[in-house]
Amino acid sequence: MFYPSPKIFPVPIIRSPNVENCPKDKPFILIIVVNMADQSGHRNSIRRSWAKQTNFKPVSLRNDVSWWVVFSIGTVDGTEDSLKKEQENYGDLLQGDFPDHPSEETRKTLLGFKWAAEQLPASCQPLLVLKTECTVFVNTPLLTKWITDQMAQNTGIYAGKVIRGDVPIRDLRMSLQVPELDYPRSTFPPFVQGPCYLLSMDVLTTMLTLVRVVTPIAMEDAYIGLLAEKMDREPQNYDNFQVINRPKNQCHYLEMLFIKTGKATVHHQIFMVVNHQKEECLDKKDL
């Protein structure tokens, strides 16, 4: 059984994204994708689909908001050479020096937050930060439109699908188990459910200062909620942040911010529907 070590933070950074890739001509959303070092297939599928504005038809895009995708990973034996080449080709990897595992989401998320808060130059400051995972298709054109329409400001934001009354995992056989010593309460305060949530930079930066006083736990989304509670920040609920499986009617893709993918190839399959917007889907009656 692998047990994550969320309390060992901060960690050394092995690789950082190339800040030259940062969109400097317009405001942008920084999208931190948490995944495994050996999941290059997912990363490549994302790069070929929703990660880049140039992949989409211009008619789908807003001219006033952009986005930038980076991947937060740990280390996996036998991947060093391929990751070195991947970073040379794309410059979008953020790698921390700790053993990678699906249950290490807390450290990979905090790694992304710390890099964004401390290493991005003044010329590369995002409007907002979206945390997500590699098994989620992000409808980036729709997301930027939604943010522009819904977010009147870019401060004080901790938003997504809010969960209330969730409980810590106590089963010692589970890798995400939360020791009572680290969190003695029987329930969590309201928090934004993973895998997708939105933060403004002021909230993210304040959260980082509280990591030293709020004991990190392996349940990553609940932990971010504990940081929010410590700073008296109420989560903002948006039901469209709930990640669900692909509906049978592909026309619904056009109206969904996030879609569960599972396999790496599904990113491109959904992208083809979203980008080409089939004629039969453009009629509102079919949605």
C-alpha positions as CSV (number, residue, x, y, z in Angstrom):
1,M,0.0,0.0,0.0
2,F,1.3,3.4,-1.0
3,Y,0.7,6.2,1.5
4,P,1.2,9.8,0.3
5,S,3.2,12.3,2.3
6,P,1.3,15.6,2.0
7,K,2.9,17.0,5.1
8,I,6.3,17.0,3.3
9,F,6.0,20.4,1.6
10,P,7.4,22.5,0.1
11,V,9.4,20.2,-2.2
12,P,12.3,20.9,-4.6
13,I,11.3,21.7,-8.1
14,I,13.0,19.6,-10.8
15,R,11.4,21.2,-13.9
16,S,9.5,24.4,-14.3
17,P,7.2,25.5,-17.2
18,N,8.8,27.9,-19.7
19,V,7.4,31.4,-18.8
20,E,8.0,32.4,-22.4
21,N,4.9,30.4,-23.2
22,C,2.8,32.6,-21.0
23,P,0.2,34.7,-22.9
24,K,1.3,38.3,-22.5
25,D,-0.9,40.0,-24.9
26,K,-4.2,39.5,-23.0
27,P,-5.6,38.4,-19.6
28,F,-5.4,34.6,-19.2
29,I,-6.6,31.8,-17.0
30,L,-3.8,29.5,-15.7
31,I,-4.9,25.9,-15.8
32,I,-2.9,23.6,-13.6
33,V,-3.5,19.9,-14.6
34,V,-2.5,17.4,-11.9
35,N,-1.4,14.1,-13.4
36,M,1.2,11.4,-13.2
37,A,4.7,11.6,-14.6
38,D,4.1,8.5,-16.7
39,Q,0.8,9.8,-18.2
40,S,2.4,11.3,-21.3
41,G,-0.5,10.0,-23.4
42,H,-3.0,12.1,-21.5
43,R,-0.8,15.2,-21.7
44,N,-0.3,14.8,-25.5
45,S,-4.0,14.3,-26.0
46,I,-4.7,17.5,-24.0
47,R,-2.0,19.4,-25.9
48,R,-3.6,18.4,-29.2
49,S,-7.1,19.3,-28.1
50,W,-8.2,21.9,-25.5
51,A,-4.9,23.1,-24.3
52,K,-4.2,25.6,-27.0
53,Q,-6.2,28.4,-28.6
54,T,-4.6,27.7,-32.0
55,N,-6.3,24.3,-32.0
56,F,-9.7,25.8,-32.1
57,K,-11.5,27.6,-35.0
58,P,-11.3,31.4,-34.4
59,V,-15.1,31.6,-34.3
60,S,-15.1,29.6,-31.0
61,L,-12.8,32.0,-29.2
62,R,-13.1,35.2,-27.3
63,N,-10.6,37.9,-28.2
64,D,-10.2,39.3,-24.7
65,V,-9.3,36.2,-22.6
66,S,-6.7,33.5,-23.2
67,W,-5.5,30.4,-21.2
68,W,-2.3,28.6,-20.4
69,V,-2.0,24.9,-19.5
70,V,0.8,23.5,-17.3
71,F,1.1,19.9,-15.9
72,S,2.0,19.3,-12.3
73,I,3.7,15.9,-11.7
74,G,6.0,14.0,-9.3
75,T,8.7,11.5,-10.2
76,V,8.3,7.9,-11.6
77,D,11.2,5.6,-12.1
78,G,12.2,5.1,-15.8
79,T,10.6,8.3,-17.1
80,E,13.6,10.8,-16.8
81,D,14.7,10.6,-20.4
82,S,11.2,10.9,-21.9
83,L,10.3,13.8,-19.5
84,K,13.5,15.6,-20.5
85,K,12.5,15.3,-24.2
86,E,8.9,16.2,-23.4
87,Q,10.0,19.4,-21.6
88,E,12.3,20.4,-24.4
89,N,9.4,20.0,-26.9
90,Y,6.6,21.7,-24.9
91,G,8.0,23.5,-21.9
92,D,4.8,22.9,-19.9
93,L,5.9,20.5,-17.1
94,L,6.1,21.4,-13.4
95,Q,7.8,18.5,-11.7
96,G,8.4,18.2,-8.0
97,D,11.0,16.0,-6.4
98,F,8.8,13.3,-4.7
99,P,7.5,9.9,-5.7
100,D,4.4,10.2,-7.9
101,H,1.1,8.4,-7.1
102,P,-2.6,9.1,-7.8
103,S,-3.0,9.9,-4.1
104,E,-0.3,12.6,-4.1
105,E,-2.8,15.2,-5.4
106,T,-2.4,17.5,-2.4
107,R,1.4,18.0,-3.0
108,K,1.0,18.3,-6.8
109,T,-1.8,20.9,-6.3
110,L,0.2,22.9,-3.7
111,L,3.3,22.6,-6.0
112,G,1.3,24.3,-8.8
113,F,0.0,27.0,-6.4
114,K,3.5,27.8,-5.0
115,W,5.0,28.0,-8.5
116,A,2.2,30.3,-9.7
117,A,2.5,32.6,-6.6
118,E,6.2,32.8,-6.3
119,Q,7.8,32.2,-9.7
120,L,5.7,33.9,-12.3
121,P,7.0,37.3,-13.3
122,A,4.9,40.4,-13.0
123,S,4.4,40.3,-16.8
124,C,2.7,36.8,-16.5
125,Q,0.1,37.1,-13.8
126,P,-3.2,35.1,-14.4
127,L,-6.6,36.5,-13.9
128,L,-7.7,33.2,-12.2
129,V,-6.3,29.7,-11.6
130,L,-8.2,26.6,-12.5
131,K,-7.1,23.3,-10.9
132,T,-8.1,20.2,-12.8
133,E,-6.9,16.6,-13.6
134,C,-5.8,14.9,-16.8
135,T,-8.9,12.7,-17.0
136,V,-11.1,15.8,-17.4
137,F,-11.8,17.5,-20.8
138,V,-12.0,21.3,-20.2
139,N,-14.2,23.2,-22.7
140,T,-11.7,26.1,-22.7
141,P,-13.5,28.4,-25.1
142,L,-16.8,28.0,-23.1
143,L,-14.9,28.3,-19.8
144,T,-13.3,31.6,-20.7
145,K,-16.7,32.9,-22.0
146,W,-18.4,31.8,-18.8
147,I,-15.8,33.4,-16.6
148,T,-16.0,36.7,-18.5
149,D,-19.8,36.6,-18.2
150,Q,-20.1,35.4,-14.6
151,M,-17.1,36.8,-12.7
152,A,-17.5,40.5,-12.2
153,Q,-14.1,40.6,-10.4
154,N,-11.0,38.5,-10.2
155,T,-10.4,38.7,-6.4
156,G,-11.8,36.7,-3.5
157,I,-12.7,33.7,-5.7
158,Y,-12.9,30.1,-4.4
159,A,-15.5,28.6,-6.7
160,G,-16.8,25.3,-8.0
161,K,-19.3,22.6,-7.0
162,V,-19.6,22.9,-3.2
163,I,-19.9,19.8,-1.0
164,R,-21.3,20.0,2.5
165,G,-21.1,17.4,5.3
166,D,-18.4,15.3,3.8
167,V,-16.4,13.1,6.2
168,P,-12.7,12.2,6.5
169,I,-11.6,8.7,5.4
170,R,-10.4,6.9,8.5
171,D,-9.9,3.4,6.9
172,L,-6.1,2.7,7.3
173,R,-6.3,0.5,4.2
174,M,-7.1,3.5,2.0
175,S,-4.3,5.7,0.7
176,L,-6.3,8.8,1.2
177,Q,-7.0,8.0,4.8
178,V,-6.9,11.0,7.2
179,P,-5.4,10.3,10.7
180,E,-7.3,11.8,13.6
181,L,-4.1,13.3,14.8
182,D,-4.0,15.4,11.6
183,Y,-7.7,16.2,11.5
184,P,-9.7,15.2,14.6
185,R,-13.1,16.6,13.5
186,S,-15.8,14.2,12.3
187,T,-16.8,16.3,9.2
188,F,-15.2,18.8,6.9
189,P,-16.4,22.3,6.5
190,P,-18.0,23.1,3.1
191,F,-15.5,22.8,0.3
192,V,-15.3,22.9,-3.5
193,Q,-15.3,19.3,-4.8
194,G,-12.5,18.2,-7.1
195,P,-11.3,17.6,-9.6
196,C,-12.1,21.2,-10.9
197,Y,-12.2,24.4,-9.0
198,L,-11.4,28.1,-9.6
199,L,-9.2,30.4,-7.4
200,S,-8.2,34.0,-7.7
201,M,-4.5,34.8,-7.1
202,D,-5.1,36.6,-3.9
203,V,-6.9,33.6,-2.4
204,L,-4.3,31.2,-3.7
205,T,-1.5,33.3,-2.3
206,T,-3.1,33.5,1.2
207,M,-3.8,29.8,1.2
208,L,-0.1,29.1,0.7
209,T,0.8,31.1,3.8
210,L,-1.5,29.0,5.8
211,V,-0.1,25.6,4.8
212,R,2.4,25.8,7.7
213,V,-0.5,26.1,10.3
214,V,-3.1,23.8,8.6
215,T,-1.8,20.3,8.5
216,P,-1.9,19.0,4.9
217,I,-4.0,15.8,4.4
218,A,-4.3,13.5,1.4
219,M,-7.9,14.4,0.6
220,E,-6.8,17.3,-1.6
221,D,-10.1,19.1,-2.3
222,A,-11.1,18.9,1.4
223,Y,-7.7,20.3,2.4
224,I,-8.1,23.3,0.1
225,G,-11.4,23.8,1.9
226,L,-9.7,23.7,5.2
227,L,-7.3,26.5,4.0
228,A,-10.3,28.5,2.8
229,E,-12.0,28.0,6.2
230,K,-8.9,29.3,8.0
231,M,-9.0,32.5,6.0
232,D,-12.8,32.8,6.4
233,R,-13.4,32.4,2.7
234,E,-16.8,30.8,1.9
235,P,-16.8,28.6,-1.2
236,Q,-19.0,29.8,-4.1
237,N,-21.2,27.1,-5.6
238,Y,-21.6,26.6,-9.4
239,D,-23.3,23.4,-10.4
240,N,-21.8,23.4,-13.8
241,F,-18.4,22.7,-12.2
242,Q,-19.5,19.2,-11.4
243,V,-17.6,16.7,-13.6
244,I,-19.8,14.1,-15.1
245,N,-19.4,11.3,-17.6
246,R,-19.9,11.8,-21.3
247,P,-23.7,12.0,-22.2
248,K,-24.9,9.8,-25.1
249,N,-26.1,12.9,-27.0
250,Q,-22.8,14.5,-28.1
251,C,-24.5,17.8,-28.7
252,H,-24.5,18.3,-24.9
253,Y,-20.7,18.6,-25.1
254,L,-21.2,22.1,-26.4
255,E,-22.8,23.3,-23.2
256,M,-20.6,21.5,-20.7
257,L,-17.6,23.1,-19.0
258,F,-16.0,19.8,-17.9
259,I,-16.4,16.2,-19.1
260,K,-15.0,13.1,-17.6
261,T,-12.7,11.4,-20.1
262,G,-11.0,8.3,-18.5
263,K,-8.9,7.2,-21.5
264,A,-6.4,9.7,-23.0
265,T,-7.9,9.5,-26.5
266,V,-11.2,10.7,-25.4
267,H,-9.9,14.3,-25.1
268,H,-9.5,14.5,-28.8
269,Q,-12.8,12.8,-29.5
270,I,-14.7,15.4,-27.5
271,F,-12.6,18.1,-28.9
272,M,-13.6,17.2,-32.5
273,V,-17.3,17.6,-31.5
274,V,-16.8,20.9,-29.7
275,N,-14.6,22.4,-32.3
276,H,-16.6,21.5,-35.3
277,Q,-20.0,22.0,-33.8
278,K,-22.1,19.7,-35.9
279,E,-24.9,21.5,-37.7
280,E,-27.6,19.4,-35.9
281,C,-26.2,20.7,-32.6
282,L,-26.5,24.4,-33.4
283,D,-30.3,24.2,-33.2
284,K,-31.2,24.9,-29.6
285,K,-34.0,22.4,-29.8
286,D,-31.5,19.6,-30.0
287,L,-29.7,20.6,-26.8
